Each structure stands twice: as structure tokens, then as C-alpha cells.
Amino acid sequence: MSMSTSDCAVVREGFPRPFPNTPTNVLEQLRLTGKVVVITGAADGIGYAAAEAMAEANAHVALWYNSNDTAVEKSRELASTHGIKATTYKVDVSDPEAVQKAIAEVVKDHGKIDVFVANAGMAISKPILEQTLEEYRKQMAVNVDGVLYCSKYVGEVFQSQGFGNLIITSSMSAHIVNVPVDQPVYNGSKAFVTHFGKCLAREWRDFARVNIVSPGFFDTKMGASPQTLQEAYRMSSVGRQGHVKEIKGLYLYLASDASTYMTGSDLLIDGGYVLP
């Protein structure tokens, strides 16, 4: 769409909007005191690292998990260590009714939701000709439908509150096609949520921010498989996988008042893997 000089001079009612009433001290901007953060897929890996970051910044956290009950004990440890409120919810994000119910429970338990980290995901690494339709549907149900359901129902909360912050975990695979594994369905699912997040940032511009994190290979259960580990080392500019402690600050930044001018962004954190 092109604009003329006269178009640019048109005064828009209600603009410019005021600057946010946030601290000028950057360390204070990063504090999350009094905020409530929900993290899906929070039992381990990147999800738990994000939950840990929020608790360390003094946020109250709601950990969602499905198959890994260690989230319950981990939430107790976060509450004890950091003096915050930590709750757990067993939620299958591919079930829209379960997602809607869990979001209502979080609001009941905490009074609000400031930040929602849609992190839960899965991968079945097979070429499309070897993958069954059931495996395809299972991945899409978690990676695509799960993000959509979480976004829809937490978006209703954000709109009602008049504020909110959605962070979607995508993948570097949404940026490239030459990943060292045959996983076209996973790659496609992550491309969907990346673009979906950008669309939401525009749709929700009056009441919420939306950003995307695209991790590369991290040393987790969903990191490089044994057969692709050496390729991951070779392709990464830093010559290794990432440690989850290296991604905590990115989620904290996006959740905090330090990033109030950022929405619709897709932040790649991959050790330089996708560099040409």
C-alpha cells in the first residue's frame, strides 16, 4: 500500500497515544512484581526455564503441564525459593474445553492474567511419506490447535481486562527449510504459529501485545536428536546447542515493561544456525 504526502498529514483521532507509565530504570522495568504469568509446557525444558525466569523476577506463575507431573513439585520449589504464588494445572492444550476451563481457573486463583506464554509443543521427526495421518493430526493438534485455543481464550481475558501480553514459542524451523531432520509437519506447524502471532499483534493492538520466540537447538528433550547432533554443532555459529539458561532473559524481556514498544516481533535465538 502506497501513501502520499497528504495521506501522511491526516490527523488520526486519539493519536499519538501516551507513553507507558513505566520505570525509567531498566532493572526496574524487568521486575514483574505483582504480575501473573501462565506458561504452557512448563514441566521442563524451555517452558520451565521461562517459568523460572518469571519467578526470579518476582511474578506469580501458573505452570501448565500434561504428561509430566514433576511440574507440581517444581512449582512448590519456585514458591518457596522466590516467595511468590505458584500454581499448577494439568491441561491438554489440544482440548479446547480443557484450555477454556484452565484459563478460568487461573483467573479465579490469581485474579488476572498479565502474560501468557504459549510454549507447549511436540515433534514427530519423519518424512511426510513415512508419517501416518494420525501422527500428523497429533502434531497439529498440539502445535497449531493448542496455540490457537490458548490464544482465543486468554485473548478474551485480555480484552476484558484491557491489557495482556501473549508470547508464542515457535522455532527456527519456521525460518528455513534445510533443517537437518525430516520434519515437514513440525516445520509447517511452527510457520503457522509465527504468522498467526503476527496477525494477532495487529488484531489485538488496542489491548494486548503479541510476540514470538523462535529457538534453535537447545539441550532439552526436544533438542537435536542423536542422529542430527553433529550437524547441529556444525551449522551453529557458536558450535553447540543452547543451554536453557540462555533463553530465560529473552522470555523475561518480552514479559516485562522493558519491551512495551515491541509487538508482532519474531525473535530468533539459535546460536547463528540459520545464518547464510
Protein Blocks (a to p, Z undefined) as FASTA:
>chain_A
ZZdfklmmpccehiacddddddfblklmmpcghiacddehklgmjllmmmmmmmmnopac
ddddfklmklmmmmmmmmmmnopacddddddfklmklmmmmmmmmmmmnopafbdcdfbc
cdddddfklpcfklmmmmmmmmmmmmmmmmmmmmmmmmmnopacddddddfklmpmkbcb
dcfklmmmmmmmmmmmmmmmmmmmmmpccddddddddddfklccfklmmmmmmmpmnlpa
cdfklmmmmmmmmmmmklmmgghiacddehhmmpZZ
